[in-house]
């Protein structure tokens, strides 16, 4: 092995045999996640670099060898291996002094040969093998190329995440008729460090021939697929996903501000989204629906609505609208970056104020995140492009952090999935909590509620637990904001109130999931938890000790 080590000025690159898959080793340092909510020190760093190749079987064989050797080496030395892509997750991913494996340059997308498919599989051009490190924007660009004309079914609000991060945390998507991003996955290749890779196929929709896959991976028990689909970083290294895309589709975009009609919640509860949207739908199918609420306003307050409406098309459109640049998270970061600099120096709030002792909170009230988000939405987002076609890639925002005097200003983000039919009850609870009692608030105006909708996840640990989900986001100023923030405390207290009211819910793993092992067993059930732990133990064996994290330990999902 020593003869294969090549010294470089920046570190050490390791290349096992011929091929274009390499591991580069460097010394450690500091790491922060994308939203700057976590900071860690790591002693060792490794980066997987995939330079591809036309022969997908040869590439996957190389990856099996390279990744297997790395994982086995780390496990033999009792080292923890933390894998990150863009670091989008706000979960506590790894212990200090872990080996940090970066996947920023692990990008690869391959179409599959005819001999790979089982007989009778239709739409073979829609299946791709994609490395877990591939960024969503890169995959979208590939799918949308002329002549290919494909699309993802759904994606998160932004497209900066890696595919493994998006799928592995069950990120809920941008279409109401779909579940989380795991809905794309028909199979996955897991590197386990046992001189092999494991192939897990969707037992409900098998696509590839076992003898073809056997050239680079051993068949795993399909019973583990549901647990590994939302893997939470605990099932080994996701070398590649078998992704099923769909034909390219187009939507018109409407963004508006209005007071919701009195029957809005009733229509939402029954799934009458077109009726809830009113005349703007014009009989067309709503593809995506997002609303931003002022937590501190009453039911008669205006809300911000973002609506995508289906546009029929017989072929690829060439009259596409511009890339969407503005999103609620961007607006909050912008508000935070401006801070108190552009806030009118008026008197402190006297109508439903915070307690007099909460001096910092009263100062933050001057920022008034909900009010300024509404203003920002009116100035920068309101549009009626219902007949202007856009692709999913164009409708999914590009993440652009905001900077003030050289410092990043980020956002706090937690998300709850609740049964859609109980949304009215949940929003009453959430608004009452924000407004406080006896005209005295508990929380400063640091956050907004953003609501979306999605279907049930088929993954064992998918956070979309209900047949029809309403997802309530608490989006606001981060805990590390100069003057602090009440947004994290609001998310904690809302959990308490929902449990007290008997409302079932689950929290998004990739965001600030303030859950412990007991809460997860209540939300997901003992069977789902034990299935996850059992799958992890069976897939990884002794290598499980290399894939640990504070989050998995806190959630009670580590295998014994």
Helices and strands as residue ranges (DSSP letters): G 2-4, E 5-8, E 11-14, E 21-32, E 39-50, H 56-76, E 81-84, E 99-102, E 109-111, G 114-116, G 124-126, E 127-131, H 136-144, E 150-151, H 163-168, G 181-184, E 185-191, E 197-201, H 210-213, E 218-219, G 222-224, H 225-229, E 237-244, E 246-247, E 250-259, H 264-269, H 273-277, G 278-281, E 286-293, E 302-311, H 328-338, H 359-365, H 369-380, E 383-390, H 392-395, E 402-404, E 407-409, E 411-419, G 420-422, H 423-435, E 447-455, E 468-477, H 487-501, E 505-507, H 517-524, H 526-540, G 541-546, H 550-555
